[in-house]
């Protein structure tokens, strides 16, 4: 058999295997659960929803379903996401009513200094199964609290305790990388190509069909993630197709709402439309680790973007013995930098956060360097965040420096040099509660940044430095499989990334409009509706 025929045979077998694998019957559909009692809830999460584009489409009358829900329910223009503004991690408050920094994880990727292997906790690809494993046990989510009733989630791995877990990973992958290498050719196969290599519109339609099928079992809680806006933005930026995807999702939600009414479930079912973060287009992709090596002779390891072939997180810490630091990317617009202590022997050198005096006087062959100061001088980086020797949080933005202080009253923003967050002078040097920070900073460049930064920097396992990129800049040059460089991202604190719309339609919930609320607030509303304290 010649080489060409062997290749054709291999591809044919691969296609058959893929079709077979992703069409295996889901036995969970036939499982019998107790009849659902009490109020119910459906959460639609639109991954990576741009507030600006949402408002444009809404004003133009192109989102009629969501417009009607706004007229009948609770609408929040400025929903405050978690920081870093990340998928998965940002789901946590919606299902618990608790700040994501209390979850036990610190993003879609983070570095756990306490482990001997698998220090990089990476929940992208086959290793997404570890997110539930790494969560704290002390907080129960709405799936766990709803047992023994039927609960179902579609395309989320933040679902500990869910009865029916549905993932359309293959369809999501083929849609995200449509037109790229292998997936491009799969979709071109006559007769079957479009059925095995979905585009975004087909994928979201399939997900909604699954949701409606699940609705027939009257789930106590149903979660549906629409990943296409985020996935499309990463690969292609925002254009007319991105807008069409939002309109398509609106129409799909309309079909679902009609089904709830036909099934008589609209009297008990809350429907919440939320998002985990906004988006920001990028045109520059930087090689941070290369820059650190060239400028300061620091050997920084960059964490792997995705695990395709194995679900194991088992890289030994020994691999980092010769490294100076570890660079962990979140959303490509935010990153954590973990530095090794050069004064301690391996492996103890990695076990604890770097002391402030070493962070600002890190020994190099040509002399000691102030790492935060050097990073702040990089014009591609925006916020450089770390803790000083008094456990205060320091924020740098170029030459500007400020601190966050804590008291019994709350938190205070104290400018030292310039004003890195561009807050009005009347806000500075005063202690405010978290609710105050929501109200007084929503219309600033960095809404609710003070509590979000403070809580993250005081979470166990956070990096020595948290950094965000400037507008238009991506922190991960040549990082993403099949694509290389992204054209859009998230992770940071700027208004277009951290604020998103929330729409909540619920029986006995009066029509109202709120200027701002956090994702924890939404989670608490959902729990209250379901009868969970």
N, C-alpha and C positions, 0 to 999 in steps of 0.2 A: 504494500500500500504506500503510495507516494505521500510526501510531506503535506501537500495541500489537502488531500483527503483526510489525513490524520487530524489536521487542524479543524476541518469542517465537522468531523466526527466528535472531537472534543467539545466544540462549541454547541453542537446539538445536544450532547449529553448534559452539558452544563445548563442549557436552557430548560431541558426536561426536569433536571434536578431542582432548579429554581422554582419552576411552576408547581412541581409536586410539593416542595417544602412549604411554600407560602399559600397553598390551598388545602393544607391538612385540616380536617374538621376540628373545630374548637369544642371540646367536650363540655365546657362550662355552660354552653347554651342550654343543655339538657338537665342541668342540676336544679333541683327543686329547693327553694328557700321559703321561710315563713312569709306569710302575707304581710306586706309592708304596712306599718301603722304610723300615724302621726304625719307631720309635715315632711316634705321631701325637697331636694335641691339639685339643680343642675348648674354646673359651672362651665362656661365656655371661656377658655383662655386663648386669646389671639396673640400669639407669640410675636413680639417685636412690632407693636402697633404705634405708628407715629401719630402723636396728638395733632400735629399740624395738618397732616394729610387727612386724618379722620375728620377734623373740623371743616376742612375744605369740601370733602365729599358729602358731609352731613348738610352743610349750607347749600350745596348744589342740588340737594334732593335725591342723591344717588344711594342713600342708605335708608330706605323707607322703613324697614323692619326695626332697626335700632332707633330711628326717629320716633316711631310709635311707642317703643318701650320707654324712651326718655319721657314722652308726654304722659305716660301712665305710671312711671316708677321713680326711682331715685337716680339722679345723674350727678356724677362728680367730674368736673372738668379736669381737675389736677389730682389724680390718684398718685400717691407717692410709693414708688417701688423700693425694693430692698437695695442695699449697697454691699458688694458690687451688684449692678443691675444685670442679673444673670438668670437664665432659664434653669428650671429645676430648683435651685436654691431659692429663687424668688417665688416659687410656688408655696413654700412652707407657711408663710403667714396666712394665706388664703384657707388652708386646711387645718390650721391650729389656732389662729388669732394671736400668734406669738411672733416677735421679731425674729427674722431669719438668723441673726447672729447667735441666737440661743439654741439653734438646731443641732449643734455638734459638728456641723460642716461649715465651710467658709467660702463657698462658691461652687462653680462647676469643676474647678480644679483648685487644690491647695496642697500644702506640704506639711505632713505630720511629723514633727521632730521626734516623737516618742517611739517610733517604730524602728525595727531593725531592717525591714524591707517593705517595699510598697509605700514608701514615704509620700510619693506623689499620689494623692487621691484624685484620680481623673475619672469623671463620670460621663465621658463621651465615648460612644461606640459600645462595644460589648461589655465594657466595665461599668456601664450605667447601673448594673444590678447592685453595686456596692453603696449607692447613695442611701438606700433604705437601711443597709447594715450599719452605716456610720452615724445615723441619727441618734440623738439621745433617747432613752427609754422613758424619761420622766414626763414627757408631754405626749398626750394621745391626740391623734388627728381625727377628723370626722369620719374617715373610713373605719377606723378602729372602734370609735364610739357608736357606730351604726350597727354593729354586729348584734344579732345574727341575720339581719335583713340583707337583701341583695344590694350590693354596691358594685359599680363598674367604672373603670377609668380607661380612656383611650389616649394613648401616646403621652403618658407621663410615667416617670420612674420615681416620683415623690408620692408614693401611694401605699405606704406600709399598712397592712391590714385590709386592703381592698379584696373583695370576693372574686371579682372577675377583671383580670388585667389584660387589656388588648393593646398590642403594639403593631403598628404598620410600618416597621422600620425599613423594610426593603422598598416599599412605595415611596417613603420619605426620601430615601437615598437617591433613587432614580429621578425623583422630581427635583431635588436640590441640585443634582449634577447633570440635569438634562442638557444635552448638547456637548457634554464633556467625555472624551475618550470612549471607553467601553460602553457607557450608557447611551451614547449617541447611536452606536451601531445596533444595540439591542432594540431600541425603539424603531429602527428602520426595518426590522425583520417583517416580511409580509404576513398579514393576517393576525399574527399573535404579538407583534412588537409592542403595540400600545397597551396591551393587556398585561404585559410583564414589566414594562418600563413606563410608569405613570408620569404624567406631568403634574404640576401643583394643583391644577383645577380638578383633575381626576382624583388625585389623592384625597383632597378635602371632601369631595363628594362621597368617596368610599367611606371615609371616616364618619361622615354624617349618617350614611346608611346604617353603619354599625350602631351609631348612637340611637337611632330611631328603633332599630331592632331591640336594643337593650331597654328602651323606654317601655316597650310592651310588657316587660317584667316589673314595671313600676319601681325602679331603683330608689332606695332611700337617698343615696348620693350618687350622682353621675358627673364625672369630670371628662371634658372633651378638650383636647389641645388642638388648635389649628396652627401648625408650625410654618406654614408657607410664607407669610410675610417676612418673618425673620430670616428663613433660609434663602429666600429670593434676594433680600437686601444684602446679605453677606456676599453673595456671588455676583450680583448684578447692580447693586445700588437701588435707589428709588426712581422709578419711571412709571409709565402708564400701566405696565403689567402689574406692578405693585398695587396700584390703585384698583385695578380690575380684580385682584385677589381679595381685597377688602370688600368690594361689592359682591363678589361671589359668596364670601362667607356670610354676608348680610342675608342674602337670599336663602342660603342653607339654614340659617337660624330661623328664618320665617317658616320653612317647611316643618322644622322641629316644633315650633310654637303651635302651629296648626294641629300637629299630631297630639300634643299634650291636651288640647281642647277636645279633640275627637275621642280621646281615651278617658276624658273626664278627670284628668289629673291637674288641671289648672287651678283648682280650688286649694290645693295643698302645696304645689310646687313653686319654689322660688327659682328664678332664672337669673344668674349673675353673669354678665359679660365683663371680663377683666383682661388685663395684660400684665406681663411680668416686667416689661421694660419698653422704652422707646428705641429709636435707632438714630444713627448718624452716618452719613456717607463719608467715605474716606478716599483719598487720592494718593497718599504717601504711606508706604509700608517700610518701617525701619527695622534694622537688625540691631536690637539692643545689646545682645551678648557680644556681637562683633565690635560694636562701639566701645563697650567696656574693656574688651581685650586690647583694642588698638590704643585707646586713650590712657588706660590706667594699668594695663597688664594684669587684669583680673580675669580669671578663668571661670566664667559663669555658665552653668548647665541650663539649657532650656528644656522644660518639660515637654513630653510628647503630646501632640495635639489630639490623637484619637487612637484607640485600640480596636483593630479590625479582626484580628485572628484569634485573640485569646481574651477571656474574661478575667484573667489573673492580674492582680496588681502585686507584683513580686520582685521588682527591681531591688537588689540589695543596696543598702546604704553604703556598702563597701565601694560601689562604683563611683561614689562621690568623694572618696578619700583625697584625691588630688585636686578637687575643685575648690574654688573660693566662695562660690555662692550658687543659689538655685533660683531660677526665674520662672514664675508661674503665671500664665496668661489666663485672663478671664474676659471673654467677649471681645478680646483683642484690643480693647481701649482702656483696660485696667490690668494691672499686674502686681504681684507680690514678689518682693526680693528678700530671700532668706540668705544670710551670710554666715559662713563658718567662722568660729572663733579661732584665730591663728595662734592664740596663746595656750590652747589646750590640746591634748593628744586626741587622735581619732579613736573611737567614734564620739567621745564626749564633746568634741569640738562642734558637733552638729546638734546636740541635744537641747540646748537652751538658746533663747533669743540673745542676740549680740548686745553686750552692755553699751550704753550710750557713749562712754568715753572711747570705745573702740570703733563705734559707728562713725564718729566724727574725727577719729585719728587712726584710721586703718593703715597698718604697716605695709609699705611696698618697697621694693629695692631702691627706688629713687626718692623715698621719703613718705611720710604719713599723709593720707588724704582724708578730707571731710566728705564722705560719700553723699549725704543729703545735699550738701552745697554744690558738689559737682553735678549731681543729677538735675538740680534746680537750674543750673546754667545751660542745660540742654534745651534749646528752643523748641524741640519737638515734644517735650514733656510739659504737662500742665501742672497738676498738683502733686507735690512730694510730701507724704504724710508719715510721721514717725513719732516716737515718744522720747522725751528728754529724761534727764536723770532724776527729776522729781515726779515722774509718771504723768506729766502733762502731755497732751497731744499737740504736736507742732505741725503747722501747715505752711508749706512754701509754694509760691507761684512766681517763678522767675526770681526777682530780687525782693519780692514782698514776703513778709513773714507774719504769722499770727499764731496764737495758742488757743486751745480749748481748756477751760478750767471747770472744775466741778465743785458744787457746794450742796448743802441740804435743799436749797431752793431748786436747783437745776444746773444748767450748763451756761457758760459764758464764752463769748467770742472776743478775744483780746488781741487787736492788731498791735504788732511790735514794730514793724517797718512796712509801710504801705498798707495794702488791704487785699490780700490774696483772693478773697471770696467776693469782693466788690459789694459788700453789704453797706447799707446806709449808716452814717455815723451814729444815728440815734439807737441803732441796734447794739452797737459795740459796748463792751465793758459792763454789761448787765446780765444777771442770771435769769434764765427763762425756763419754764417747764417745757416738756416735749410738745404739748399741745400749743403752747405759745410759739414755738419754733415753726410749727406747721403754718400758723396764721400769719406770722410776720415775714416769712421768707418765700412764700409760694411764688410771688412774681419777681423774684431775684434770679440771677444766673445760676444759683445753686440752691434750689428749694430743699429745706429740711436737712441740709448737709451736716449741721453741727451734731444732732443726735445720731445720725447714720454713721458719721465718721467716728464719734466717740465710742459707740457700741462695738463697731468693728475692731477698733484698735485695742479694745479691752477684752476681746474674745480670745479664748485659749487657742493657740495655734496660728495666730496671725503672723505675717511676715515682719521682718525688721523695718521694711519700708513698703508702703502702699503707694503706687503711682498711677496717674491717669494721663492720657495723651491729649494733646491739643486738638482742636476741631480739625477734622480732615486727615488726622494721622492715626495709623494703625501700628500697634506695637509688635507685630508678628510677621516680619518679612519672610516670604516663602515658607509658610507654616502649614497651610491647609492642604490636605490630600486632595488630588484631582484638580484643585484650583490654584494653589500656590499663594496668591495674594488676594485678600478680600477687598470688596469695594464698599463695604458697609460694616458697621459693628455697634457694640454697646459695652456696658460695663461701668461707665463713668458716672459722674454726678451732675453734669450739666442738665439744664432744664429739659432740653429736647429728648434726653435719654431717661431721666428719672421720673418724669411725669407722664401719665397715661390716663385715658378716660375709664371710668367705671360706670356701668349701667346695671341697676338691680331692680327687677320686677318681681313683686311678691304679693300674695294675697294679704289684704289688710295693711299694706304699706302705702301710705299716701304719696301722691306725686310731690316731689321736692327736688331742689337743686342745691348741692353743696359746692363751695368753691374748692375745697381740698379735703382729702382724708387719706390715711395710710392704708397699705394693704393689710396690716394687722386689724384695722377697724373693720374692713370687709370680712375678714375671717371671723371676728367676734359676732358680726351681724348674722353670718351664716350659722354659726353654732347656736346662737340664740333662737333663730328661726326653727332649727331642728330640735330644740329643747335640751341642748347640752350646756351645762354650766361651765 
